[in-house]
Structures are given as structure tokens and as C-alpha cells.
Amino acid sequence: SSFHRSTDSGYIHFLNATFVYRSLIVGLLLMFAHMRFWSARRQQREVESKELAVAQQRDMVQIEIKSIQQQLKPHFLFNSLNSINALTMTNPEEAQKMVQLLSEFMRGSIQQHQSELVPLKEEIRHLQLYTDIEKVRFGDRLNVVYEIDDTLLNKKLPFLILQPIIENAIKYGLYGNTDQITISISAKMNENNLEIEISNPFDAITQETNKGTGFGIQSVQRKLLLIYQRSNLLKTQTKNSIFTATLQIPQL
């Protein structure tokens, strides 16, 4: 009995003597747990904030891409409708053909999401519709040659990224020129990039006469930058009166 009382007394003395230390340890553990909790909460908020910023940036990119595309369409429609109006007086059958082609082209443009990546074969189909419309205007003076291997047809690229370059080629190749011109479109793989090259005759005098805002080429550069975050994916050069635009499309 005296042994138990001595033991109890010693234990109580130990508890009293170590109370401050035990309280300090418990306090430190609670503070550590509190810090871990708020650190985790802060990290979670940072992750959520970054995800929100990325989503907002992505939305802004999509809005700008759509804006670029919408700025291209009115110019194309204006030219096409002017041509249809002229043809209704001189060649009603060709005017009807152009209306049908324009309707099919615009239907495809509306159905596709403008910010999507599409297979190369789909882009070529839209290009062929576009150049068929222009051939109604220019007849045999416009010749388009494709050099594209079938193995590349499923490679992806931004929707209607090539049309402004073809429109540019027609503007500076055919306007003010009575000769036939050939626009060449070729594609190949360059490491992990789909390399597309578009070439057309270039007359410096015609270029000066038809000088515009240059929005077409700028729109392609901007669209590539927005989608791929790279500013070196479109290069242009003029050599021996041939203008060449070369696009590098990363295959993600």
C-alpha cells in the first residue's frame, strides 16, 4: 500500500514537473497540424487559381481565334457576292454554280468549330471548294496543284488556316494579270511537324497596286501563335518572282 502511494506520488510529481514540457509539445504539434492544414488549403487555392487562370486564358484564346475567323469571312463573301451579281447578267448558269459552291462552303464553315484542329483531308476539301468558287470568277486562269501524299491526310491542323494564304496568292497573282497562274500546295513531315508549302507567282508591281492591310498573313501568324504558343511557325519569302509561304504545324 505504501509502495503504491509512493508510486502514485512519484507519478503525480512527474506529471506536475513535466506539465510545461508536455503542454509545449502538444502546442507545437497542434501548431504544426494547423500550419500543415493551412498550407494544404493555400496550395489548393493556388492550384484552383492557376486552373481558373488557364481556363480564362483558353477562353480568351478561343474568342480571339473566332474573331480572326469572323474578320476573314465578310471579305470573302463580299467578293463572292459581287462576282455572283456580275455573272447573273452575263452568265446565269455560272452564277447559279457559284451560289451552290458558296452555299456548300459556308455550310461546312458553320458546322465546323472554328477553333478545332481538323484532318488535312478536311482542310483540303474546304480549300477545293474555295478555289472552285474562285475558278468561276477567273476560269482557266487559275490552276491549283496539290502534291500531298495520302499518308498525311489524317494529320491535324487548325481549321481554315490555309485559306487566307490562298486568297493572298490569288490576289497578288491574278489581279491585274491576264496570264494563267499556278498555285502549288505541297505537304511533308519535317520531324514532328506537318510542313505545308504554298507557292504562287508574285509581281512586285501588282503587289504595290493591290497593296492592302496584310491581314490575311497576319491572321495566320496570330492564329498559330495562339494555338501553339510559337511565333516561328509561318515563314514567307520571295525568290525569282515566286512567293512561298511555309507553315510548320506541330503534331501534338
C-alpha positions as a Markdown table, in Angstrom:
| # | Residue | x | y | z |
|---|---|---|---|---|
| 1 | Ser | 0.0 | 0.0 | 0.0 |
| 2 | Ser | 2.8 | 2.4 | 0.9 |
| 3 | Phe | 4.5 | 1.3 | -2.3 |
| 4 | His | 1.5 | 2.2 | -4.4 |
| 5 | Arg | 1.1 | 5.6 | -2.6 |
| 6 | Ser | 4.8 | 6.3 | -3.3 |
| 7 | Thr | 4.5 | 5.3 | -6.9 |
| 8 | Asp | 1.3 | 7.5 | -7.3 |
| 9 | Ser | 3.0 | 10.4 | -5.6 |
| 10 | Gly | 6.1 | 10.0 | -7.8 |
| 11 | Tyr | 3.9 | 9.8 | -11.0 |
| 12 | Ile | 1.9 | 12.9 | -9.9 |
| 13 | His | 5.2 | 14.7 | -9.2 |
| 14 | Phe | 6.4 | 13.6 | -12.7 |
| 15 | Leu | 3.2 | 14.9 | -14.3 |
| 16 | Asn | 3.5 | 18.2 | -12.5 |
| 17 | Ala | 7.1 | 18.6 | -13.3 |
| 18 | Thr | 6.7 | 17.8 | -17.0 |
| 19 | Phe | 3.4 | 19.7 | -17.4 |
| 20 | Val | 5.0 | 22.7 | -19.1 |
| 21 | Tyr | 7.0 | 20.5 | -21.5 |
| 22 | Arg | 4.1 | 18.3 | -22.3 |
| 23 | Ser | 1.9 | 21.4 | -22.9 |
| 24 | Leu | 4.7 | 22.8 | -25.1 |
| 25 | Ile | 4.9 | 19.6 | -27.1 |
| 26 | Val | 1.1 | 19.4 | -27.6 |
| 27 | Gly | 1.1 | 23.1 | -28.5 |
| 28 | Leu | 3.8 | 22.5 | -31.1 |
| 29 | Leu | 2.0 | 19.5 | -32.5 |
| 30 | Leu | -1.2 | 21.5 | -32.8 |
| 31 | Met | 0.6 | 24.4 | -34.3 |
| 32 | Phe | 2.3 | 22.1 | -36.8 |
| 33 | Ala | -1.0 | 20.4 | -37.7 |
| 34 | His | -2.6 | 23.9 | -38.1 |
| 35 | Met | 0.3 | 25.0 | -40.3 |
| 36 | Arg | 0.0 | 21.8 | -42.4 |
| 37 | Phe | -3.7 | 22.4 | -42.8 |
| 38 | Trp | -3.5 | 26.0 | -43.9 |
| 39 | Ser | -0.5 | 25.2 | -46.1 |
| 40 | Ala | -2.6 | 22.5 | -47.9 |
| 41 | Arg | -5.5 | 24.9 | -48.1 |
| 42 | Arg | -3.2 | 27.6 | -49.6 |
| 43 | Gln | -1.7 | 25.1 | -52.1 |
| 44 | Gln | -5.2 | 24.0 | -53.1 |
| 45 | Arg | -6.3 | 27.7 | -53.6 |
| 46 | Glu | -3.2 | 28.3 | -55.7 |
| 47 | Val | -3.9 | 25.2 | -57.9 |
| 48 | Glu | -7.5 | 26.3 | -58.3 |
| 49 | Ser | -6.4 | 29.9 | -59.1 |
| 50 | Lys | -4.0 | 28.6 | -61.7 |
| 51 | Glu | -6.6 | 26.3 | -63.2 |
| 52 | Leu | -9.0 | 29.2 | -63.4 |
| 53 | Ala | -6.4 | 31.4 | -65.0 |
| 54 | Val | -5.6 | 28.7 | -67.6 |
| 55 | Ala | -9.3 | 28.3 | -68.3 |
| 56 | Gln | -9.8 | 32.0 | -68.7 |
| 57 | Gln | -6.7 | 32.3 | -70.9 |
| 58 | Arg | -8.0 | 29.4 | -73.0 |
| 59 | Asp | -11.4 | 31.1 | -73.3 |
| 60 | Met | -9.7 | 34.3 | -74.4 |
| 61 | Val | -7.7 | 32.4 | -77.0 |
| 62 | Gln | -10.8 | 30.8 | -78.4 |
| 63 | Ile | -12.6 | 34.2 | -78.5 |
| 64 | Glu | -9.7 | 35.8 | -80.4 |
| 65 | Ile | -9.4 | 32.9 | -82.8 |
| 66 | Lys | -13.2 | 33.2 | -83.6 |
| 67 | Ser | -12.8 | 36.9 | -84.0 |
| 68 | Ile | -9.9 | 36.4 | -86.5 |
| 69 | Gln | -12.0 | 33.9 | -88.5 |
| 70 | Gln | -15.1 | 36.2 | -88.5 |
| 71 | Gln | -13.0 | 39.1 | -89.9 |
| 72 | Leu | -11.9 | 36.9 | -92.8 |
| 73 | Lys | -15.4 | 35.8 | -93.8 |
| 74 | Pro | -17.0 | 39.2 | -94.7 |
| 75 | His | -14.2 | 40.0 | -97.2 |
| 76 | Phe | -14.6 | 36.6 | -98.9 |
| 77 | Leu | -18.4 | 36.9 | -99.0 |
| 78 | Phe | -18.2 | 40.4 | -100.4 |
| 79 | Asn | -16.0 | 39.3 | -103.3 |
| 80 | Ser | -18.1 | 36.2 | -104.0 |
| 81 | Leu | -21.4 | 38.1 | -103.9 |
| 82 | Asn | -20.0 | 40.8 | -106.2 |
| 83 | Ser | -19.0 | 38.1 | -108.7 |
| 84 | Ile | -22.4 | 36.4 | -108.5 |
| 85 | Asn | -24.1 | 39.7 | -109.1 |
| 86 | Ala | -22.0 | 40.3 | -112.2 |
| 87 | Leu | -22.5 | 36.8 | -113.5 |
| 88 | Thr | -26.3 | 37.0 | -113.2 |
| 89 | Met | -26.2 | 39.4 | -116.1 |
| 90 | Thr | -23.6 | 37.7 | -118.3 |
| 91 | Asn | -23.7 | 34.0 | -117.4 |
| 92 | Pro | -26.6 | 32.9 | -115.2 |
| 93 | Glu | -25.6 | 29.3 | -115.2 |
| 94 | Glu | -22.1 | 30.1 | -113.8 |
| 95 | Ala | -23.8 | 32.4 | -111.3 |
| 96 | Gln | -26.0 | 29.5 | -110.1 |
| 97 | Lys | -23.0 | 27.2 | -109.9 |
| 98 | Met | -21.2 | 29.8 | -107.8 |
| 99 | Val | -24.1 | 30.2 | -105.4 |
| 100 | Gln | -24.2 | 26.4 | -104.9 |
| 101 | Leu | -20.5 | 26.2 | -104.2 |
| 102 | Leu | -20.6 | 29.2 | -101.9 |
| 103 | Ser | -23.6 | 27.6 | -100.0 |
| 104 | Glu | -21.7 | 24.4 | -99.6 |
| 105 | Phe | -18.5 | 26.2 | -98.4 |
| 106 | Met | -20.4 | 28.3 | -95.9 |
| 107 | Arg | -22.3 | 25.3 | -94.6 |
| 108 | Gly | -19.1 | 23.5 | -93.9 |
| 109 | Ser | -17.6 | 26.5 | -92.2 |
| 110 | Ile | -20.6 | 26.9 | -89.9 |
| 111 | Gln | -20.7 | 23.2 | -89.0 |
| 112 | Gln | -17.0 | 23.1 | -88.0 |
| 113 | His | -15.9 | 24.6 | -84.8 |
| 114 | Gln | -13.5 | 27.4 | -85.8 |
| 115 | Ser | -11.0 | 26.7 | -83.1 |
| 116 | Glu | -10.8 | 22.9 | -83.8 |
| 117 | Leu | -7.9 | 21.0 | -85.3 |
| 118 | Val | -9.1 | 19.1 | -88.3 |
| 119 | Pro | -7.6 | 16.4 | -90.5 |
| 120 | Leu | -5.6 | 17.7 | -93.5 |
| 121 | Lys | -8.1 | 16.0 | -95.9 |
| 122 | Glu | -10.9 | 18.1 | -94.4 |
| 123 | Glu | -8.9 | 21.3 | -94.9 |
| 124 | Ile | -8.1 | 20.3 | -98.5 |
| 125 | Arg | -11.8 | 19.7 | -99.1 |
| 126 | His | -12.6 | 23.2 | -97.9 |
| 127 | Leu | -9.7 | 24.7 | -100.0 |
| 128 | Gln | -11.0 | 22.9 | -103.1 |
| 129 | Leu | -14.5 | 24.4 | -102.5 |
| 130 | Tyr | -12.9 | 27.8 | -102.1 |
| 131 | Thr | -10.7 | 27.6 | -105.2 |
| 132 | Asp | -13.7 | 26.2 | -107.2 |
| 133 | Ile | -15.6 | 29.3 | -106.3 |
| 134 | Glu | -12.7 | 31.5 | -107.4 |
| 135 | Lys | -12.4 | 29.5 | -110.6 |
| 136 | Val | -15.9 | 30.6 | -111.5 |
| 137 | Arg | -14.6 | 34.1 | -111.4 |
| 138 | Phe | -11.2 | 33.6 | -113.1 |
| 139 | Gly | -11.9 | 30.5 | -115.3 |
| 140 | Asp | -8.8 | 28.7 | -116.7 |
| 141 | Arg | -6.5 | 31.5 | -115.5 |
| 142 | Leu | -6.5 | 29.8 | -112.0 |
| 143 | Asn | -4.7 | 26.5 | -111.7 |
| 144 | Val | -4.2 | 24.8 | -108.3 |
| 145 | Val | -1.8 | 21.8 | -108.0 |
| 146 | Tyr | -1.7 | 19.6 | -104.9 |
| 147 | Glu | 1.4 | 17.5 | -104.0 |
| 148 | Ile | 0.3 | 15.7 | -100.9 |
| 149 | Asp | 0.9 | 12.0 | -100.0 |
| 150 | Asp | -2.2 | 10.1 | -98.8 |
| 151 | Thr | -0.3 | 9.1 | -95.6 |
| 152 | Leu | -0.5 | 12.7 | -94.5 |
| 153 | Leu | -4.3 | 13.2 | -94.9 |
| 154 | Asn | -5.1 | 12.5 | -91.3 |
| 155 | Lys | -2.5 | 14.9 | -89.8 |
| 156 | Lys | -4.1 | 17.7 | -87.9 |
| 157 | Leu | -4.0 | 21.5 | -88.4 |
| 158 | Pro | -6.2 | 24.5 | -87.5 |
| 159 | Phe | -9.4 | 24.8 | -89.3 |
| 160 | Leu | -9.2 | 27.0 | -92.5 |
| 161 | Ile | -5.6 | 28.1 | -91.6 |
| 162 | Leu | -4.6 | 27.9 | -95.3 |
| 163 | Gln | -7.5 | 29.9 | -96.9 |
| 164 | Pro | -6.0 | 33.3 | -96.2 |
| 165 | Ile | -2.7 | 32.3 | -97.8 |
| 166 | Ile | -4.5 | 31.0 | -100.9 |
| 167 | Glu | -6.6 | 34.2 | -101.0 |
| 168 | Asn | -3.4 | 36.2 | -100.8 |
| 169 | Ala | -1.9 | 34.1 | -103.7 |
| 170 | Ile | -4.9 | 34.8 | -105.9 |
| 171 | Lys | -5.0 | 38.5 | -105.1 |
| 172 | Tyr | -1.3 | 39.1 | -105.9 |
| 173 | Gly | -1.1 | 36.5 | -108.7 |
| 174 | Leu | -4.3 | 37.1 | -110.7 |
| 175 | Tyr | -5.5 | 40.7 | -110.0 |
| 176 | Gly | -4.2 | 42.9 | -112.8 |
| 177 | Asn | -2.8 | 39.8 | -114.6 |
| 178 | Thr | -4.3 | 38.2 | -117.7 |
| 179 | Asp | -2.0 | 35.1 | -117.8 |
| 180 | Gln | -2.7 | 31.8 | -116.2 |
| 181 | Ile | -1.1 | 31.2 | -112.8 |
| 182 | Thr | -0.4 | 28.1 | -110.8 |
| 183 | Ile | -0.7 | 27.9 | -107.1 |
| 184 | Ser | 1.2 | 24.9 | -105.7 |
| 185 | Ile | 0.3 | 23.3 | -102.4 |
| 186 | Ser | 2.6 | 20.6 | -101.0 |
| 187 | Ala | 3.0 | 18.8 | -97.7 |
| 188 | Lys | 5.5 | 16.6 | -96.0 |
| 189 | Met | 6.6 | 15.6 | -92.5 |
| 190 | Asn | 9.5 | 17.6 | -91.0 |
| 191 | Glu | 10.4 | 15.8 | -87.8 |
| 192 | Asn | 7.2 | 16.1 | -85.7 |
| 193 | Asn | 5.8 | 19.0 | -87.8 |
| 194 | Leu | 3.5 | 18.8 | -90.8 |
| 195 | Glu | 5.2 | 21.2 | -93.2 |
| 196 | Ile | 2.9 | 22.8 | -95.8 |
| 197 | Glu | 4.3 | 24.9 | -98.6 |
| 198 | Ile | 2.2 | 27.2 | -100.8 |
| 199 | Ser | 3.9 | 28.9 | -103.8 |
| 200 | Asn | 2.5 | 31.3 | -106.4 |
| 201 | Pro | 3.8 | 33.8 | -108.9 |
| 202 | Phe | 4.5 | 37.2 | -107.5 |
| 203 | Asp | 4.6 | 40.5 | -109.3 |
| 204 | Ala | 6.0 | 43.4 | -107.4 |
| 205 | Ile | 4.1 | 46.0 | -109.5 |
| 206 | Thr | 0.8 | 44.1 | -108.9 |
| 207 | Gln | 1.7 | 43.8 | -105.2 |
| 208 | Glu | 2.1 | 47.6 | -105.0 |
| 209 | Thr | -1.1 | 48.2 | -106.9 |
| 210 | Asn | -3.2 | 45.8 | -104.8 |
| 211 | Lys | -1.5 | 46.6 | -101.6 |
| 212 | Gly | -3.9 | 46.0 | -98.7 |
| 213 | Thr | -3.7 | 45.7 | -94.9 |
| 214 | Gly | -1.9 | 42.3 | -95.0 |
| 215 | Phe | -4.5 | 41.0 | -92.6 |
| 216 | Gly | -4.6 | 37.5 | -94.2 |
| 217 | Ile | -1.0 | 36.6 | -93.5 |
| 218 | Gln | -1.1 | 38.3 | -90.1 |
| 219 | Ser | -4.2 | 36.4 | -89.1 |
| 220 | Val | -2.4 | 33.1 | -89.9 |
| 221 | Gln | 0.6 | 34.1 | -87.8 |
| 222 | Arg | -1.6 | 35.2 | -84.9 |
| 223 | Lys | -3.7 | 32.0 | -85.0 |
| 224 | Leu | -0.7 | 29.8 | -85.0 |
| 225 | Leu | 0.7 | 31.7 | -82.1 |
| 226 | Leu | -2.5 | 31.5 | -80.1 |
| 227 | Ile | -2.9 | 27.7 | -80.7 |
| 228 | Tyr | 0.7 | 26.5 | -80.4 |
| 229 | Gln | 2.4 | 29.3 | -78.4 |
| 230 | Arg | 5.1 | 29.7 | -81.0 |
| 231 | Ser | 5.9 | 32.6 | -83.3 |
| 232 | Asn | 8.1 | 30.9 | -85.8 |
| 233 | Leu | 5.6 | 28.5 | -87.5 |
| 234 | Leu | 5.0 | 30.7 | -90.6 |
| 235 | Lys | 7.8 | 31.9 | -92.9 |
| 236 | Thr | 7.5 | 33.7 | -96.2 |
| 237 | Gln | 10.0 | 34.5 | -98.9 |
| 238 | Thr | 10.1 | 35.8 | -102.4 |
| 239 | Lys | 12.6 | 34.4 | -104.9 |
| 240 | Asn | 12.7 | 34.6 | -108.7 |
| 241 | Ser | 9.2 | 36.2 | -108.7 |
| 242 | Ile | 7.7 | 33.3 | -106.7 |
| 243 | Phe | 6.2 | 33.9 | -103.3 |
| 244 | Thr | 6.3 | 31.0 | -100.9 |
| 245 | Ala | 4.6 | 30.6 | -97.6 |
| 246 | Thr | 5.8 | 27.7 | -95.4 |
| 247 | Leu | 3.9 | 26.5 | -92.4 |
| 248 | Gln | 5.1 | 24.2 | -89.7 |
| 249 | Ile | 2.2 | 22.5 | -87.9 |
| 250 | Pro | 3.2 | 20.6 | -84.7 |
| 251 | Gln | 1.6 | 17.2 | -84.4 |
| 252 | Leu | 0.6 | 17.1 | -80.8 |
